[in-house]
């Protein structure tokens, strides 16, 4: 898999009015040339007057010796490659792809006018530059697309430098002169390429690009000491953090399209390794984001702290994720539920075991991660009696395990699924028919108000983010205080609902004992209006639930139902953010209507898609 990502060679072909020439290639081992020479000797022995057919030689040599032996390009003479890639002008400035045997060549040939020429002669005095990457034929479409993009960027960069200072004319001229000098002295071609790499900065840049592609997949190359070319090969770069994974640009794009303000960011590298992924012009904005970086807060909060728009933060975070410098998470908090990733490299000889011990002295990776053998929240692993330092260490260990893809977060999703019990439905229907005899006699005005959404005109504001300065223990204490208050009020609601034996709402029964009061009649009208959004069977199932007699509870249920939150497509954190709800409010609602709402825990598919590709 990894070999299909690495290039076999990079080739520089030049063509102008004087003809075509392969000026440089790397690696420049002459094994391919030696094979070709040996084949030519065989032909000479058969018939000293026979003309060697280049096409036959190409096919015979490649088939016999395998063009990609030992991960290097073999069996292709430079004259053949030069003739193949010095394409006609009609094929320039677009993708060029050619498959020969088990090798795929991809490039973006570019026409570049000479700097000294006049505009009137531009059509006659152009030179073609073609930077070709030789790949394994089995390379995926995404990998081929990335190499084509790199060839295109190199061509544009050289075009810019040629128009600015005549850089390309100077470099190609120096390469050609070196070839001529070495040819007269009958020096080996390998020695010629080595000398070119010493003399020409363009050859040095191509050599450096090849090595970077084979090692990290991350490029930050300077051309002519003026223009910095930054490029990332995701399929290679993301393997630095998780070996064996195949993350293509399309997968990353799907993840980033699902980015929301409530998401967070987790850096995978040190701050010092961030600048090589952006040109110098973009460094200032990146450092603004880095200064506000905190895995405990959302992207929206980071944007506010960095004085950047959320759109700019999205672009910066997307860039860091593409370059394998960061990953998307939900901000770390005590309610987050984690479990061991199914493909976590936790064998006894894993390099992560020693790496974890070096990072957290006296701690065992297996002992710590065993707490997450079953889905567990951070809050379950902490107690109020623990020192804040201990809680902080636990948070750091969780972040470390997330950085190395040992843990995955589980989110709670909700599915609306009412009970279809016929007997229970019949009993409930008879009671409901008696208590709601006028359900089918609602006037047109109520229906108009319902469809107009007047009942559900609730504004949604983002949830406030807790202060970063608070420790995890302090935030937990605050959360528990809120939870205890909510729990106490919930007991009152349940008591009132269970003791309520009429068809009036809880609010009406608490405010007055008069069943014909105006408030109770208004509440009854609201309940009927709210229930109209459900089908008859679903309406009957909901009526069996005591909480359905509470206008506030039923209003919230209907609102979330109509917004599509109960289709297993939105997790609780997303609902909380967009509907400005506290977790305690949402959990109480799910508990009250648990007969028609089913919850389950799973990964966020947008984030998980990046780490489940092999």
DRENLO-554977 format. One record per residue (C-alpha): x, y, z; residue in three letters. Coordinates in steps of 0.1 Angstrom, whole numbers, plus 5000, padded with zeros to 4 digits. Example, Ala and Ser with C-alpha at 12.3 -4.5 7.8 and 13.67 -1.06 7.14 Angstrom:
BEGIN
512349555078ALA/513749895071SER/
***
This chain:
BEGIN
500050005000UNK/502750255010UNK/504850174979UNK/501850274957UNK/501950614973UNK/505650684968UNK/506850804934UNK/509250594914UNK/511050894898UNK/510751254889UNK/511751354854UNK/512351704839UNK/511851724801UNK/512452044782UNK/511452134746UNK/511952444725UNK/512852534689UNK/516152344692UNK/514352014701UNK/513551804731UNK/515751694759UNK/515551504792UNK/517551744814UNK/517251574848UNK/515751284865UNK/515951144900UNK/516850884912UNK/519550854884UNK/520750504888UNK/521850364854UNK/520450014859UNK/517750074833UNK/520350204808UNK/522549894815UNK/519749664808UNK/518949844776UNK/522549834765UNK/522749454772UNK/519649404751UNK/521149614723UNK/524249384724UNK/522049084718UNK/520549244688UNK/524049334675UNK/525248974679UNK/522348844658UNK/522849094630UNK/525449364630UNK/523449564604UNK/520049534621UNK/518349844634UNK/517249824670UNK/513449904673UNK/513050124703UNK/509350024708UNK/510249654708UNK/513149714732UNK/510949904756UNK/508349634757UNK/510849344759UNK/512949504786UNK/510049614807UNK/508449284806UNK/511549084813UNK/512949294841UNK/509949454856UNK/509949834853UNK/509449894890UNK/512049654905UNK/513149764940UNK/510850054940UNK/512750234912UNK/512150304875UNK/513950064852UNK/514049964816UNK/513250304800UNK/515950484780UNK/516150864785UNK/515750914747UNK/512450734748UNK/511150924779UNK/512251254763UNK/510351174731UNK/507251064751UNK/506951374773UNK/507951654749UNK/504251674739UNK/502651894712UNK/501352234722UNK/497752104719UNK/498451874749UNK/499952144771UNK/498352314801UNK/496252014809UNK/496651674826UNK/498951434808UNK/498751064818UNK/500450764803UNK/500550404814UNK/503350174802UNK/503449824816UNK/503449854853UNK/504350224854UNK/501950524852UNK/503350864842UNK/501451174852UNK/502351544846UNK/501051884836UNK/503152004806UNK/503352384806UNK/504152634779UNK/506252924792UNK/507353224772UNK/510953334774UNK/511553644795UNK/513453834769UNK/510953784741UNK/508554054729UNK/504754004731UNK/504454004693UNK/506653694691UNK/505153514721UNK/503553244699UNK/506853154683UNK/509353164712UNK/507852944738UNK/509452664757UNK/507752364771UNK/508552244806UNK/507251904817UNK/507851774852UNK/506751414852UNK/506151174881UNK/506550804875UNK/504150604897UNK/503050244902UNK/500250154878UNK/498150044908UNK/498150394923UNK/494650514931UNK/492850784913UNK/493251014943UNK/497050964944UNK/497451024907UNK/495351344910UNK/497651474938UNK/500751414917UNK/499151594888UNK/498351884910UNK/501951904922UNK/503251894886UNK/500852174878UNK/501952394907UNK/505652344898UNK/504952444863UNK/503152764874UNK/505852844899UNK/508552814872UNK/506453024849UNK/506253294875UNK/510053284882UNK/510853284845UNK/508753604839UNK/510253764870UNK/513953684865UNK/514453444836UNK/515153164862UNK/514052874840UNK/516052984810UNK/519153004832UNK/518652664848UNK/517752474817UNK/520752634799UNK/523152534826UNK/521752174826UNK/522152144788UNK/525752274790UNK/526552024817UNK/525151734795UNK/527251854766UNK/530451884786UNK/530051534802UNK/529051374769UNK/532251504752UNK/534251354781UNK/532151034779UNK/531251044815UNK/528550814828UNK/525050954828UNK/524750904865UNK/527751124871UNK/526151394848UNK/522951404868UNK/524951434901UNK/526951724887UNK/523651894876UNK/522351854911UNK/525352034924UNK/525252314899UNK/521552384895UNK/519152484922UNK/516152354902UNK/517652004902UNK/518252034939UNK/514652134945UNK/513351834924UNK/515651594944UNK/514351744977UNK/510751704965UNK/511251344957UNK/512751264991UNK/510051455009UNK/507251264990UNK/508850935000UNK/509351015037UNK/506651255050UNK/504451355020UNK/504851715031UNK/506651975010UNK/507952325017UNK/510352394989UNK/511952724979UNK/512452794942UNK/515053054932UNK/515253164969UNK/512053364963UNK/508953154959UNK/507952894985UNK/505952594973UNK/503852414999UNK/502252084991UNK/500751785010UNK/500251424999UNK/497551325023UNK/497750955017UNK/501350965029UNK/501151245055UNK/498351095076UNK/500250765079UNK/502750945101UNK/500050935129UNK/498350615120UNK/500250355099UNK/498250165073UNK/495450425070UNK/494550555035UNK/493150905039UNK/492451055005UNK/491451424998UNK/487851324991UNK/487451175026UNK/488951485042UNK/486651705022UNK/483651515034UNK/484751555070UNK/485451925066UNK/482051995049UNK/480451865082UNK/482552105103UNK/480352295128UNK/481052585152UNK/480652345182UNK/483452115170UNK/486952155185UNK/490452105172UNK/493251885185UNK/496851955173UNK/498851645164UNK/502251805162UNK/504252065182UNK/503752435174UNK/507152445158UNK/505952205131UNK/503052415119UNK/504752685099UNK/505952455072UNK/502352395060UNK/501652755050UNK/503553015029UNK/505053305048UNK/502153525039UNK/499753305058UNK/501853265089UNK/500353565108UNK/496753445107UNK/497853095116UNK/499653215147UNK/496453405157UNK/494653085158UNK/497452895176UNK/497553155203UNK/493853095210UNK/494152715206UNK/492652505234UNK/491152155230UNK/488652235258UNK/486752495238UNK/484852505205UNK/485952655172UNK/483552935177UNK/485153025210UNK/488653005194UNK/487453235166UNK/486253485192UNK/489453465213UNK/491653505182UNK/489553795168UNK/488953595136UNK/485753515117UNK/484453165120UNK/484953125082UNK/488653205085UNK/488952955114UNK/487252695092UNK/489852755065UNK/492752745088UNK/491552425106UNK/490752265073UNK/494252335061UNK/495752185093UNK/493651875090UNK/494551825054UNK/498251855062UNK/497851595091UNK/498751865116UNK/495451855135UNK/492251655138UNK/488651735145UNK/487251645179UNK/484351755202UNK/485851985229UNK/487051785258UNK/484651775287UNK/483551535315UNK/480451415296UNK/482351295266UNK/482150915262UNK/485150735248UNK/485950375240UNK/489050195227UNK/489350225189UNK/488849885173UNK/492049915153UNK/494150065180UNK/497749925179UNK/497949805214UNK/500049495210UNK/502849445236UNK/505549545212UNK/503849865201UNK/506150175201UNK/503250365218UNK/503750185251UNK/507250335256UNK/506150665242UNK/503350685267UNK/505650595296UNK/508150865285UNK/505351125283UNK/503651025316UNK/506250905341UNK/505150605362UNK/501950545341UNK/501150235321UNK/499350275288UNK/497549945291UNK/496450025327UNK/495050365317UNK/493350265285UNK/491749965302UNK/489350205318UNK/487850255283UNK/487349895275UNK/483649975277UNK/482250315267UNK/483150545296UNK/482850915302UNK/485651125318UNK/483351215346UNK/483050855357UNK/486750835361UNK/486951135384UNK/485651215419UNK/485151535437UNK/487851435462UNK/490551405436UNK/493051685434UNK/492751915404UNK/496251815393UNK/495151445390UNK/492151545370UNK/494351755347UNK/496751465341UNK/493751245332UNK/492651505306UNK/496151515292UNK/496251135289UNK/492951135271UNK/494151395247UNK/497351195241UNK/495350885233UNK/493151085209UNK/496251215192UNK/497450865185UNK/493950735175UNK/493750495204UNK/490350625215UNK/487250715196UNK/484350925210UNK/480850795210UNK/477851035207UNK/474250975216UNK/471750965187UNK/467950965190UNK/465450775169UNK/461650835171UNK/460050495173UNK/456650465189UNK/455250145203UNK/452749955180UNK/451149745208UNK/447549685195UNK/445949605229UNK/447549895245UNK/446550115216UNK/442950005218UNK/442750085256UNK/444450415251UNK/442350505221UNK/439150455241UNK/440350675269UNK/441750925245UNK/438450945226UNK/436651025258UNK/439151285270UNK/439751445236UNK/436351425219UNK/436751745201UNK/440151675185UNK/438651655150UNK/436751985155UNK/439652225156UNK/438852535136UNK/440852645106UNK/442552925125UNK/444352685148UNK/445552475118UNK/446752795101UNK/448652895132UNK/450152545134UNK/451352535099UNK/452652885102UNK/454852775131UNK/453653035155UNK/453752795184UNK/457452705177UNK/458953055172UNK/461852995196UNK/465053175189UNK/468252965192UNK/471453115206UNK/474852945210UNK/475552795243UNK/477952995265UNK/481352815269UNK/482652775305UNK/485652975314UNK/488952815304UNK/490552915337UNK/488252675356UNK/489752335365UNK/487852025354UNK/486851965390UNK/485352315393UNK/483452265361UNK/482151935374UNK/480952085406UNK/479152355387UNK/477652095364UNK/476551885394UNK/474852185411UNK/472852255379UNK/472051885376UNK/470751865412UNK/468552165407UNK/467152025375UNK/466651695392UNK/464651855420UNK/462452035396UNK/461951725376UNK/460651535407UNK/458051805411UNK/456951775375UNK/456751395376UNK/454751405409UNK/452251655395UNK/451851455363UNK/451351125380UNK/448751265404UNK/446951435377UNK/443851235367UNK/441951485345UNK/442451585309UNK/443951915319UNK/447552015317UNK/449852015348UNK/449952395347UNK/446252425349UNK/445852165377UNK/448452345398UNK/447052695393UNK/443352615400UNK/441052335409UNK/438452465385UNK/438552225355UNK/436652465333UNK/439052755339UNK/440252955309UNK/443952855314UNK/443152485313UNK/441052525281UNK/443952715264UNK/446352445274UNK/444052175261UNK/443852355228UNK/447652375226UNK/448052005233UNK/445651915205UNK/447352155182UNK/450752015190UNK/449651655185UNK/448351725150UNK/451951695136UNK/451951315143UNK/449951035126UNK/447050875144UNK/449150585156UNK/452050795168UNK/449651045184UNK/448050755204UNK/451450635215UNK/452450975227UNK/449151025246UNK/449950725267UNK/452950905282UNK/452151125312UNK/454551395301UNK/452451455270UNK/449951645293UNK/452651905299UNK/452552185273UNK/456252275278UNK/457451915275UNK/455251835245UNK/456152165228UNK/459852085231UNK/459251725218UNK/457351845188UNK/459852115180UNK/462751875180UNK/460751625160UNK/459851875133UNK/463451995131UNK/464451635122UNK/466551565153UNK/464951235159UNK/466151055127UNK/469450925140UNK/471351195121UNK/472051445149UNK/473851365182UNK/472951535215UNK/475851785214UNK/474651915180UNK/471051945193UNK/472252125224UNK/474252375204UNK/471652465177UNK/468652465200UNK/470352635229UNK/469552355254UNK/471352235285UNK/472251865286UNK/470051825317UNK/467051965298UNK/467551725268UNK/468251425290UNK/465051485310UNK/463051515278UNK/464451185265UNK/463751015298UNK/460151135299UNK/459351025264UNK/461550715265UNK/458550505253UNK/458750665219UNK/462350765217UNK/465250525213UNK/468750635220UNK/472050465210UNK/475750555210UNK/478050555180UNK/480750755163UNK/480251085145UNK/480350945109UNK/481951265095UNK/484951245118UNK/485250865120UNK/485450845082UNK/488950985082UNK/490250705105UNK/488550395092UNK/490150385058UNK/492650105051UNK/
***
